[in-house]
Amino acid sequence: MNKKTGPHITSNHWGPSVINVDGEQLSVTPHPDDPNPSRINENIPGALKGQSRIRHPAVRESYLKNGPLANQGERGEEKFVEVSWEMALDLIASELNRVREDHGNQSIFAGSYGWSSAGRFHHAQSQLKRFMNSIGGFVRSEGNYSYNAALILMPYIVGNFRDHVKQATRWNTVKDEGELVIMFGGIPLRNTQVSGGGIAKHTLKDDMKACVDAGVRFVNFSPLKNDAATELKAQWLAPRPGSDTALMMGMAHTLLVENLYDQNFINNYTVGFKQVSDYLLGKSDGVIKDASWAEKQSGIPQEEIVKLSREMASKRTLLCTAVGLQRAEHGEQPLWMTVLLASMLGQIGLPGSGFGIGYGADASIGVVDRPMRWPSFSQGKNAVEDFIPVAMISEMLLSPGTRYEYNGQTRTFPNIKMIWWAGGNPFHHHQDLNRLRKAFQQPQTIIVNEISWTATARHADIVLPVASTIERTDIGAGTQDNSIIPMPQIIPTQFEARTEFEIFTALEKKLGLNTDFSRKMTSEQWLEEMWDSLKTEAKKHERDLPSLQEFLKGDIISFDDPSPKNVFLADFRKDPNQSPLTTPSGKIELFSETIASFQYEDCPGHPTWLPPREWLGADTSHFSLHMISGQPATRLHSQLDEGSYSKSMKIQGREPILMHPDDAQERGIKDGDVVIVFNNRGQCLAGAKITHDICKNTVFLWTGAWYDPNLKNESHQDRHGNPNVLTHDYRTSRLSQGPAAQSALVEIKKHIGELPIIEAFTPPIS
């Protein structure tokens, strides 16, 4: 490591940081201009120098001994043998040639999923996809785990969801014009530490506090009180998890029968209200969706539902629905109901009101936007057309050739022989990890590029050590931020790690390929080319940028926000004929003829109450607690879990699980106890945190604890607290095939006896 260098600025998805190097020691401090910096930065030193860092290329023992077709070992259980880079690349080159020749590129699944590097060049997925495209392509995934239901549903009823996120109504218009903010699922600040590609300043907390100071009232519908910051002084109402759609229907029914809805807006800006109103009134199914009915589903008193409905109609109101609500069975329905409720209020397109899906999922939403497209590493063109919805990995690997329905199509799962994963950790994102373990036994070869020995790396055959962000040079810029952040190489590449660009350039030569991947350029030349394109674009905004080398030695460069007073769908409201939506009708589709034509019972043509299979409204005789699993406060997903800040909030080394005092007392559990959380799918150990900030019969377990199964235990008990050993692998619906992790019931008991040793951070090296 370098001697006494710094300070150096760098960027991560959780914001900028200042890094000092003194001999072998790294220290990280917040950037002085960030008003609410994330403490996730504190994880960097311990994780990058910790015991779990992958130091050398490694190959699973039986794979190395017997080859891909005859090895007898089990992925995830076997040890690895460290090998030279030459041997690792020879193995990969040979296997790429064999699989492509015997089975074709359509038998390779690659591209992966995850946030990976915040840099514009060293972006793991882009590097891998470009390389795979240069050799004939690969099967990819479509969508994401965060808001897949929204990505598929919203284009039918309002328009492209990614555009919605960028165009979200700004909080400063809520401060100036708004009066009431209703949050379904809250706006948890722990989520807003991060933003795709990075963010220079965390201002959301202050922006929302300014709304409170201006007299805006907040209401938090969530099982968790702290899903709304204390500064918001929000009224907390805790509906039964999974009942938000029914709750919204009770509100909509009240607006309808009391004639509090905006008929003019409904007539001029929407289609399909007749079908929806008939459903609310019970004309189509015999069930009246009034406030009394909504109380039975949600537990929220009908008097409160009616009172809030009237208040919403009398005030300038913004409806915010968290993307976590759609990560449940029938997750499309709360999104569709949000649009219906906002349409009935008639305030869509007005400052400080309307609706927004995903506030709080990202630090930038409703806060800032970029003035231009930042440069990126081109992925090239994929010659393989096949893909799967992102959350269907297990189905694909366990059931090749099986047909399934998705977004109006009937598709067939490919027969995958090879997986190459980079920049992600499916053993964090995916559900029902015991099932995923079985699925990961199916391919002939799995290659993983990683910094640390995550569970995904442990379930590979060939593991390649990759350089971290501070061991390479890059350009930081968030996908929705208005700043560019220097990312100089701060320390030498540690151990035998290489950048993805170095790995794929070496393979390009070893395979005797043309130079479609590298273009015979070095990484420095690529960065210069990207910087030159950025300088050209900046000139259009009357900004002269320094040279790349000056930028890397300097500070953050910020541009003017292009739309500081943006109001979502303002142009559409002003003139729906001149600025139509991209829906089939050009209007908001409260009933969708297109979706109805798919004839999906699990996602009909209008918002519908479809109770999940697992929720507290069903038979809970065996598992009486509803588990919510969400973004942790101490890290981004599972990244850098070995870091000091991530470890600081664990309880006896296990991830904390929030429990209501009454639930804990019934089970003889005290604060700080290690507990067993279990259901029919699996079990894990967690640390009990007893609090009144969660509603009864509900528990909350952060995601991202590195999966650490005890394979000698009959249920493969996870020793570390990963909730995805408990979540089911059902989909939201046949429309979007999204993950439905929030619909899971569990039971909890106190752990008795000696605690098992956590092995998640111990390298599996023989």
C-alpha positions in Angstrom: 0.0 0.0 0.0 1.1 3.6 -0.6 2.8 5.5 2.2 1.1 8.6 3.7 -0.9 9.8 0.7 -4.1 11.7 0.4 -6.5 13.0 1.0 -8.3 11.6 -2.1 -11.9 12.0 -3.0 -13.8 9.0 -4.4 -17.4 8.0 -5.1 -19.6 5.1 -4.1 -23.3 4.5 -4.6 -23.8 5.8 -1.0 -22.0 9.1 -1.8 -18.6 10.7 -1.9 -15.9 10.1 0.7 -12.4 11.4 1.5 -9.8 8.6 1.9 -6.4 9.0 3.6 -3.7 6.4 3.4 -1.0 6.2 6.1 1.3 3.2 5.5 -1.0 0.1 5.7 -3.8 2.1 7.2 -6.9 3.5 5.4 -9.1 6.1 7.0 -12.4 7.3 5.5 -14.2 10.6 6.3 -17.3 12.2 4.7 -17.0 14.8 2.0 -17.4 18.2 3.8 -20.0 19.4 1.4 -22.4 16.5 2.0 -25.0 17.6 4.6 -26.1 14.1 5.6 -23.3 11.7 4.7 -23.8 8.0 4.9 -21.9 6.0 7.5 -21.7 3.1 5.0 -18.3 4.6 4.0 -17.0 3.3 7.3 -17.2 -0.2 5.9 -14.5 0.4 3.3 -11.2 -0.2 5.2 -12.3 -3.4 7.0 -13.9 -5.0 4.0 -11.1 -4.3 1.5 -8.4 -5.6 3.8 -10.5 -8.2 5.7 -10.1 -11.9 5.8 -12.9 -12.4 3.2 -11.0 -10.6 0.5 -10.3 -12.9 -2.5 -6.6 -12.8 -2.9 -5.8 -15.1 -5.8 -7.7 -16.9 -8.6 -9.3 -20.1 -7.2 -11.0 -23.2 -8.5 -13.3 -25.6 -6.7 -11.5 -28.8 -5.8 -13.4 -31.5 -7.7 -13.9 -29.2 -10.7 -10.1 -28.7 -10.9 -9.5 -32.4 -10.5 -12.2 -33.9 -12.7 -13.3 -31.2 -15.1 -16.8 -29.7 -15.7 -18.5 -32.9 -16.8 -17.3 -35.4 -14.2 -16.8 -33.5 -11.0 -18.6 -35.0 -8.0 -18.5 -32.2 -5.5 -21.3 -29.9 -4.4 -21.1 -26.2 -5.0 -21.2 -24.2 -1.8 -19.8 -27.0 0.3 -16.4 -27.7 -1.3 -13.1 -26.0 -0.7 -11.2 -24.1 -3.4 -7.6 -24.4 -4.6 -5.7 -21.2 -5.4 -4.2 -21.3 -8.9 -2.2 -18.9 -11.1 -3.9 -16.4 -13.4 -2.6 -18.3 -16.4 -4.3 -21.6 -15.3 -7.5 -19.8 -14.4 -7.7 -18.1 -17.8 -6.8 -21.3 -19.6 -9.6 -23.1 -17.9 -12.1 -20.4 -18.8 -10.9 -20.1 -22.4 -11.2 -23.9 -22.8 -14.6 -24.0 -21.3 -16.0 -21.0 -23.3 -14.9 -22.8 -26.5 -16.4 -26.1 -25.4 -19.7 -24.8 -24.3 -20.1 -22.5 -27.4 -19.2 -25.3 -29.7 -21.3 -28.0 -28.1 -24.4 -26.0 -27.0 -24.2 -22.5 -28.5 -24.1 -19.1 -26.9 -27.8 -19.5 -26.0 -26.6 -21.9 -23.3 -24.6 -19.2 -21.4 -26.3 -17.0 -18.8 -24.3 -13.8 -18.1 -24.6 -10.2 -17.4 -25.6 -10.7 -13.8 -27.4 -8.2 -11.5 -26.3 -5.8 -8.9 -25.0 -2.3 -8.2 -21.3 -3.2 -8.5 -18.9 -0.2 -9.1 -20.1 3.4 -9.1 -17.7 4.2 -11.9 -18.7 4.8 -15.5 -16.0 2.6 -17.0 -15.2 -0.1 -14.5 -18.9 -1.2 -14.3 -18.8 -4.9 -13.9 -22.0 -5.8 -15.8 -21.0 -3.6 -18.7 -17.6 -5.1 -18.9 -18.9 -8.6 -18.8 -21.7 -8.0 -21.3 -19.4 -6.3 -23.8 -17.0 -9.2 -23.6 -19.8 -11.8 -24.0 -21.3 -9.8 -26.9 -17.9 -9.8 -28.6 -17.9 -13.6 -28.6 -21.5 -14.2 -29.8 -23.8 -13.1 -27.0 -25.5 -14.7 -24.0 -28.9 -15.2 -22.3 -29.6 -12.1 -20.2 -32.1 -11.1 -17.5 -34.7 -8.4 -17.8 -36.0 -6.1 -15.1 -34.9 -5.8 -11.5 -35.6 -7.0 -8.0 -36.4 -3.6 -6.7 -39.4 -2.6 -8.7 -40.1 -5.2 -11.4 -43.9 -5.0 -11.1 -43.7 -1.3 -11.7 -41.4 -1.7 -14.7 -44.0 -4.0 -16.4 -47.3 -2.6 -15.2 -46.9 1.1 -15.4 -46.3 1.4 -19.2 -49.8 0.0 -19.7 -51.5 2.4 -17.3 -49.4 5.6 -17.1 -46.2 5.2 -19.1 -42.5 4.2 -18.7 -41.7 3.8 -15.0 -38.0 4.7 -15.4 -39.2 8.1 -16.7 -41.5 8.4 -13.7 -38.6 8.1 -11.4 -36.7 10.9 -13.2 -39.7 13.1 -13.5 -41.0 12.7 -9.9 -42.6 15.8 -8.4 -39.9 17.7 -6.5 -40.1 18.1 -2.7 -39.6 21.9 -3.0 -43.0 22.1 -4.8 -44.5 20.1 -2.0 -43.0 22.7 0.5 -44.4 25.5 -1.6 -47.8 24.1 -2.6 -48.5 20.9 -0.7 -50.6 20.3 2.4 -50.7 16.6 2.9 -48.4 13.7 2.1 -49.8 10.1 2.5 -47.0 7.5 2.5 -47.9 3.9 1.8 -44.9 2.0 3.0 -43.2 5.2 4.3 -40.0 6.9 3.0 -37.3 5.2 5.1 -34.1 7.2 5.3 -32.0 4.1 5.5 -32.9 3.5 1.8 -32.0 7.0 0.8 -28.4 6.7 1.6 -27.8 5.3 -1.8 -28.4 6.3 -5.4 -27.5 4.4 -8.6 -24.0 5.4 -9.7 -23.6 7.7 -6.7 -24.8 11.1 -5.3 -22.8 14.1 -4.3 -25.1 15.4 -1.6 -27.7 13.7 0.6 -30.4 16.4 0.9 -33.7 14.5 1.0 -33.9 14.6 4.8 -33.6 18.3 4.8 -36.0 18.7 1.9 -38.7 16.8 3.7 -38.0 18.6 6.9 -38.6 21.9 5.0 -42.0 20.6 4.0 -42.9 20.0 7.7 -41.6 23.5 8.6 -43.9 24.9 5.9 -46.9 23.2 7.5 -47.2 20.0 5.4 -48.7 17.0 7.3 -47.3 13.5 6.8 -49.1 10.2 7.3 -47.1 7.0 7.5 -49.0 3.8 6.6 -46.4 1.1 7.5 -45.7 -1.7 9.9 -42.6 0.3 10.9 -42.8 3.6 12.7 -39.3 4.5 11.6 -40.2 4.2 7.9 -40.9 7.9 8.4 -38.1 10.1 9.9 -38.7 11.5 13.3 -38.4 15.0 11.9 -41.5 14.4 9.8 -43.7 14.2 12.9 -45.8 11.8 10.9 -49.1 10.2 12.0 -48.3 6.4 12.2 -51.0 4.0 11.1 -49.9 0.3 10.8 -52.0 -1.7 8.4 -51.8 -5.5 8.3 -48.8 -6.3 5.9 -50.1 -7.0 2.4 -53.4 -5.1 2.8 -52.5 -1.7 1.3 -54.6 -2.4 -1.8 -57.7 -3.0 0.3 -57.0 0.1 2.4 -56.7 2.2 -0.8 -60.0 0.7 -2.1 -61.8 1.7 1.1 -60.5 5.3 0.6 -61.5 5.2 -3.1 -65.0 3.9 -2.2 -65.4 6.8 0.3 -64.5 9.3 -2.4 -66.9 7.7 -4.8 -70.0 7.4 -2.6 -69.5 10.8 -1.0 -69.0 12.4 -4.4 -65.6 13.8 -3.3 -63.8 12.7 -6.5 -62.9 15.0 -9.4 -65.3 13.9 -12.2 -63.7 16.4 -14.6 -60.3 14.9 -14.2 -61.7 11.3 -14.5 -63.6 12.2 -17.7 -60.7 14.1 -19.5 -57.6 12.3 -18.4 -58.5 8.7 -17.7 -60.2 5.7 -19.3 -62.0 2.7 -17.6 -63.5 4.4 -14.5 -66.8 2.7 -15.0 -65.3 -0.8 -14.7 -63.4 0.3 -11.5 -66.3 2.1 -9.9 -68.6 -1.0 -10.5 -65.9 -3.1 -8.8 -65.7 -0.8 -5.8 -69.5 -0.7 -5.4 -69.6 -4.5 -5.6 -71.6 -4.6 -8.8 -69.1 -6.9 -10.5 -68.4 -9.4 -7.7 -70.9 -8.7 -5.0 -68.4 -7.4 -2.5 -68.6 -3.7 -1.6 -65.1 -2.3 -1.0 -66.2 0.3 1.6 -64.2 1.5 4.6 -65.8 -1.2 6.8 -64.6 -3.9 4.4 -61.2 -2.3 4.2 -61.0 -2.3 8.0 -61.5 -6.1 8.0 -58.6 -6.5 5.6 -56.2 -3.9 7.0 -57.0 -3.5 10.6 -57.2 0.3 10.2 -60.4 1.6 11.7 -63.1 2.6 9.2 -63.5 5.9 10.9 -59.8 6.7 10.2 -60.2 5.6 6.6 -63.2 7.8 6.0 -61.6 10.8 7.9 -58.4 10.6 5.9 -60.3 10.2 2.6 -62.2 13.4 3.2 -58.9 15.2 4.3 -57.2 14.1 1.1 -60.0 15.5 -1.0 -59.9 18.8 0.8 -56.2 19.4 0.6 -53.4 19.5 -1.9 -52.3 15.9 -1.5 -49.3 13.8 -2.6 -49.6 10.1 -2.5 -46.3 8.2 -2.1 -46.1 4.4 -2.5 -42.9 2.6 -1.6 -41.6 0.1 -4.1 -41.4 -2.5 -1.3 -45.2 -2.9 -1.5 -44.9 -4.3 -5.0 -42.4 -6.9 -3.9 -45.3 -9.1 -2.7 -47.8 -11.4 -4.3 -50.0 -9.4 -6.6 -47.6 -6.5 -6.2 -49.0 -4.8 -9.2 -52.3 -4.0 -7.4 -51.1 -1.4 -4.8 -49.4 0.5 -7.7 -52.5 0.5 -9.8 -54.6 1.6 -6.8 -52.3 4.5 -6.1 -52.9 5.7 -9.6 -56.7 5.3 -9.3 -56.7 7.1 -5.9 -54.6 10.0 -7.2 -56.8 10.2 -10.4 -60.0 10.4 -8.2 -58.4 13.2 -6.2 -57.8 15.0 -9.5 -54.5 16.6 -8.5 -52.1 14.8 -10.8 -49.9 17.3 -12.6 -50.3 20.0 -10.0 -47.3 21.3 -7.9 -46.9 19.5 -4.6 -49.5 16.8 -5.3 -50.5 13.8 -7.4 -48.6 10.6 -6.9 -45.2 9.1 -7.0 -44.0 5.4 -6.9 -40.6 4.9 -5.3 -40.0 7.9 -3.2 -37.3 6.8 -0.7 -36.0 4.0 -2.9 -33.2 6.2 -4.0 -31.6 9.4 -2.6 -32.2 11.3 -5.9 -35.9 10.7 -6.5 -37.8 13.9 -6.2 -34.6 15.7 -5.3 -32.3 16.2 -8.3 -31.7 15.2 -11.9 -28.7 15.1 -14.2 -28.4 17.8 -16.9 -27.0 15.4 -19.6 -26.2 11.8 -20.2 -22.9 10.8 -18.6 -20.5 8.7 -20.7 -20.7 5.0 -20.3 -18.8 1.8 -21.4 -20.7 0.5 -24.4 -22.0 -3.0 -24.1 -22.3 -3.7 -27.8 -25.0 -5.8 -29.4 -26.2 -9.1 -28.1 -26.7 -11.7 -30.9 -28.8 -14.0 -28.5 -32.4 -12.8 -28.2 -33.4 -15.0 -25.3 -33.8 -13.6 -21.8 -35.6 -14.4 -18.5 -37.4 -12.1 -16.0 -34.7 -11.3 -13.4 -36.3 -13.2 -10.5 -36.7 -16.5 -12.3 -33.2 -17.8 -12.0 -34.1 -20.9 -10.0 -36.9 -21.8 -12.4 -34.6 -21.4 -15.4 -31.9 -23.7 -13.9 -34.2 -26.3 -12.4 -36.7 -26.5 -15.3 -35.0 -26.0 -18.7 -37.4 -26.3 -21.6 -40.5 -25.4 -19.4 -42.9 -22.9 -20.8 -44.1 -19.9 -18.7 -46.2 -16.8 -19.2 -44.8 -13.3 -18.9 -46.2 -9.9 -19.9 -48.5 -11.3 -22.5 -46.0 -13.8 -23.9 -45.5 -17.5 -23.6 -41.8 -18.2 -23.3 -39.5 -21.2 -22.7 -36.7 -21.4 -20.2 -33.3 -22.0 -21.9 -31.0 -24.9 -21.1 -28.1 -23.2 -19.3 -24.7 -24.9 -19.2 -22.6 -22.0 -18.1 -23.1 -19.0 -15.8 -20.7 -16.0 -15.6 -21.6 -13.7 -12.8 -20.0 -10.3 -12.1 -21.1 -7.3 -10.0 -23.8 -8.9 -8.0 -24.8 -11.5 -5.4 -27.9 -13.6 -6.1 -27.5 -15.2 -2.7 -28.5 -11.8 -1.4 -31.2 -10.7 -3.9 -32.9 -14.0 -4.6 -35.7 -15.7 -2.6 -35.8 -19.2 -1.0 -32.0 -19.7 -0.9 -32.3 -23.4 -0.2 -34.0 -23.7 -3.6 -31.4 -21.5 -5.2 -28.6 -23.7 -3.9 -30.2 -26.7 -5.7 -30.5 -24.6 -8.8 -26.9 -23.6 -8.7 -25.9 -27.3 -8.8 -27.3 -27.7 -12.3 -24.9 -25.8 -14.7 -21.7 -27.4 -15.9 -19.6 -24.4 -15.1 -20.1 -21.2 -13.0 -17.5 -18.4 -13.1 -17.7 -15.5 -10.6 -15.7 -12.2 -10.6 -15.7 -10.9 -7.0 -13.9 -8.8 -4.5 -14.8 -11.0 -1.5 -15.9 -14.5 -0.7 -19.6 -14.0 -0.9 -22.0 -16.9 -1.0 -22.2 -16.5 -4.8 -18.4 -16.9 -5.1 -18.6 -20.0 -2.8 -21.1 -21.5 -5.2 -18.8 -21.1 -8.2 -16.3 -23.3 -9.9 -13.8 -20.6 -11.0 -13.4 -17.4 -8.9 -11.5 -14.4 -10.2 -10.3 -11.7 -7.7 -11.3 -8.2 -8.8 -9.9 -4.8 -7.9 -12.0 -2.5 -5.7 -13.0 1.1 -6.6 -10.1 2.6 -4.9 -7.6 0.3 -6.7 -8.4 1.6 -10.2 -9.1 4.9 -11.9 -12.6 5.9 -12.9 -15.2 8.7 -13.4 -18.1 8.8 -10.8 -21.5 10.1 -11.8 -24.9 9.1 -10.6 -27.6 8.1 -13.1 -29.8 10.9 -11.7 -27.3 13.1 -10.0 -26.1 16.5 -11.3 -22.4 16.0 -10.2 -19.3 14.2 -11.5 -17.0 12.8 -8.8 -13.3 12.0 -9.3 -12.3 8.4 -8.6 -8.5 8.2 -8.8 -6.6 5.0 -8.0 -5.8 5.6 -4.4 -3.9 2.4 -3.5 -2.2 -0.3 -5.6 -4.2 -3.2 -6.7 -4.2 -5.6 -3.7 -3.0 -9.2 -3.7 -3.5 -10.6 -7.2 -6.7 -8.7 -8.0 -7.2 -7.4 -11.6 -9.8 -5.1 -13.1 -12.5 -6.7 -15.3 -11.1 -4.9 -18.3 -7.7 -6.5 -17.7 -9.4 -9.9 -17.3 -11.4 -9.7 -20.5 -8.6 -8.2 -22.5 -6.4 -11.1 -21.5 -9.1 -13.6 -22.5 -9.5 -11.8 -25.8 -5.9 -12.5 -26.6 -5.9 -16.0 -25.3 -9.0 -16.9 -27.4 -7.4 -15.4 -30.5 -10.4 -13.1 -31.0 -10.7 -9.9 -32.9 -10.5 -6.8 -30.8 -14.2 -6.0 -30.6 -13.9 -5.9 -26.8 -10.8 -3.8 -26.2 -10.5 -2.0 -29.6 -6.8 -2.3 -28.9 -7.1 0.4 -26.3 -5.9 0.6 -22.7 -8.2 1.5 -19.8 -6.5 4.9 -19.7 -7.3 5.5 -23.3 -10.9 4.5 -22.8 -11.2 6.9 -19.9 -9.7 9.7 -21.9 -12.2 9.0 -24.7 -15.1 9.1 -22.3 -13.8 12.3 -20.7 -13.5 14.0 -24.1 -17.1 13.1 -24.9 -18.2 14.5 -21.5 -16.2 17.7 -22.2 -18.0 18.1 -25.5 -21.4 17.6 -23.9 -20.6 20.0 -21.1 -19.7 22.8 -23.6 -23.3 22.6 -24.8 -24.2 23.6 -21.2 -21.6 26.4 -21.2 -19.2 24.6 -19.0 -15.5 24.1 -19.6 -14.1 21.0 -17.9 -10.5 20.6 -17.0 -8.3 17.7 -18.3 -9.0 14.3 -17.0 -5.8 14.3 -14.9 -6.7 17.7 -13.4 -10.2 16.4 -12.6 -8.9 13.3 -10.9 -6.7 15.4 -8.6 -9.5 17.8 -7.9 -12.9 18.0 -6.3 -16.5 17.3 -7.2 -17.9 19.2 -10.2 -21.6 20.0 -10.1 -23.9 21.2 -12.8 -27.2 23.1 -12.6 -30.2 21.0 -11.9 -32.2 21.0 -15.2 -35.6 20.8 -13.5 -35.6 22.0 -9.9 -39.3 22.7 -9.8 -40.4 19.6 -11.8 -44.0 18.4 -11.4 -44.8 14.9 -12.6 -47.2 14.8 -15.6 -47.6 18.6 -15.6 -47.5 18.7 -19.5 -50.1 16.0 -19.7 -52.4 17.8 -17.3 -52.0 21.1 -19.2 -53.0 19.5 -22.5 -53.6 15.7 -22.7 -54.1 15.9 -26.5 -50.8 17.7 -27.2 -48.9 15.8 -24.5 -50.5 12.3 -24.4 -49.1 9.5 -22.3 -47.4 6.5 -24.0 -50.3 4.2 -22.9 -52.5 2.6 -25.7 -55.2 5.3 -25.2 -52.8 8.2 -24.4 -54.5 8.6 -21.1 -54.3 7.1 -17.6 -55.8 3.6 -18.0 -57.7 2.7 -14.8 -58.9 -0.3 -16.8 -56.5 -1.8 -19.3 -58.0 -3.6 -22.3 -54.5 -4.9 -23.1 -53.9 -6.5 -19.7 -57.5 -7.8 -19.6 -56.8 -9.6 -22.9 -54.0 -11.6 -21.3 -56.6 -13.3 -19.1 -54.4 -13.5 -16.1 -56.4 -14.4 -13.0 -53.5 -13.1 -10.8 -53.6 -9.7 -12.6 -57.0 -8.8 -14.1 -57.7 -5.7 -16.2 -58.3 -3.3 -13.4 -57.1 -2.9 -9.7 -58.4 -5.9 -7.8 -58.1 -7.2 -4.3 -56.2 -10.5 -4.4 -55.1 -11.6 -1.0 -51.7 -13.2 -0.9 -51.2 -16.9 0.0 -49.1 -16.0 3.0 -50.4 -13.1 5.2 -52.0 -12.5 8.6 -55.5 -12.6 7.1 -55.1 -16.3 6.3 -54.6 -19.3 8.5 -51.6 -18.5 10.7 -51.9 -21.5 13.0 -48.3 -22.7 12.2 -46.5 -19.4 11.5 -48.1 -16.4 13.1 -45.6 -13.6 12.4 -45.4 -11.7 9.1 -41.8 -11.0 8.1 -40.8 -7.9 6.3 -37.3 -7.8 4.8 -35.8 -4.5 3.7 -32.7 -2.5 2.9 -30.3 -2.4 5.8 -29.2 0.8 7.5 -25.5 -0.3 7.7 -24.6 -1.2 4.1 -25.9 -1.3 0.5 -27.6 -4.6 0.1 -24.9 -7.2 1.0 -21.9 -5.1 0.0 -19.0 -4.9 2.4 -20.8 -6.8 5.1 -17.4 -7.5 6.7 -17.0 -3.8 7.3 -16.9 -2.2 10.8 -20.2 -0.3 10.5 -22.1 -3.3 9.1 -20.8 -5.4 12.0 -21.5 -2.7 14.6 -25.3 -3.2 14.7 -25.3 -7.0 14.6 -26.3 -8.8 17.8 -23.9 -11.5 18.9 -22.7 -11.4 15.3 -26.2 -12.0 13.9 -28.4 -9.6 12.0 -31.0 -7.9 14.2 -34.7 -8.8 13.9 -37.2 -6.2 15.2 -40.0 -7.6 17.4 -42.9 -6.0 19.2 -42.6 -6.4 23.0 -45.9 -8.4 23.2 -44.7 -10.9 20.6 -41.4 -11.3 22.3 -42.9 -11.8 25.8 -45.3 -14.5 24.5 -42.2 -16.4 23.3 -40.0 -15.7 26.3 -37.6 -13.6 24.3 -35.6 -10.7 25.6 -33.7 -7.9 23.9 -30.3 -9.2 22.7 -31.3 -12.8 22.7 -30.3 -14.9 19.7 -33.4 -16.4 18.2 -34.3 -19.0 15.5 -36.6 -17.7 12.8 -38.2 -20.5 10.8 -40.9 -21.8 8.5 -41.2 -24.7 6.1 -38.6 -23.3 3.7 -35.7 -22.9 6.2 -34.5 -21.2 9.3 -31.9 -18.7 10.4 -30.4 -17.2 13.5 -30.9 -13.5 14.3 -30.5 -11.1 17.2 -33.7 -10.0 18.9 -34.3 -6.2 19.0 -37.4 -5.5 21.0 -39.1 -2.2 20.1 -42.5 -0.5 20.1 -41.6 0.9 16.6 -43.0 -2.2 14.9 -46.6 -3.3 15.0 -47.7 -6.6 16.6 -47.5 -9.9 14.7 -44.9 -8.4 12.4 -41.1 -8.7 12.5 -38.5 -6.9 10.4 -35.2 -8.5 9.3 -32.7 -6.5 7.3 -31.5 -8.1 4.1 -27.9 -8.5 3.2 -26.3 -10.6 5.9 -23.9 -12.9 4.0 -25.6 -16.3 3.6 -23.9 -18.7 6.0 -25.7 -22.1 5.9 -24.8 -24.9 8.2 -24.9 -27.7 5.6 -24.7 -30.4 8.4 -28.0 -29.1 9.8 -31.1 -30.8 8.4 -32.7 -27.5 7.4 -29.3 -25.9 6.4 -29.8 -23.3 9.1 -28.3 -20.0 8.2 -26.1 -18.9 11.1 -26.0 -15.2 10.2 -29.5 -13.8 9.7 -30.3 -13.9 6.0 -34.1 -13.5 5.5 -34.1 -15.1 2.1 -33.8 -18.6 3.6 -37.4 -17.9 4.7 -38.9 -16.0 1.8 -40.9 -18.0 -0.8 -40.0 -18.0 -4.5 -43.5 -17.2 -5.8 -43.9 -14.4 -8.3 -46.0 -11.2 -8.1 -48.1 -12.4 -11.1 -47.9 -13.8 -14.6 -47.8 -10.2 -15.9 -44.5 -9.1 -14.4 -43.1 -12.3 -12.8 -41.5 -10.1 -10.1 -40.2 -11.2 -6.7 -42.7 -11.4 -3.9 -40.5 -11.6 -0.9 -42.6 -9.4 1.4 -45.4 -12.1 1.5 -43.8 -14.5 4.0 -45.0 -15.9 7.4 -42.5 -17.1 10.0 -42.3 -18.2 13.6 -39.6 -17.4 16.2 -38.2 -19.2 19.2 -35.3 -18.5 21.5 -32.0 -20.2 20.7 -30.9 -22.5 23.5 -27.4 -23.9 23.9 -24.1 -23.1 22.4 -24.1 -20.7 19.4 -22.6 -21.9 16.2 -19.6 -20.1 14.8 -20.3 -17.7 11.9 -18.2 -18.8 8.9 -19.5 -16.3 6.3 -16.2 -14.4 6.3 -13.8 -17.3 6.4 -12.3 -18.1 3.0 -13.1 -21.6 1.7 -9.5 -22.3 0.7 -8.1 -25.8 1.2 
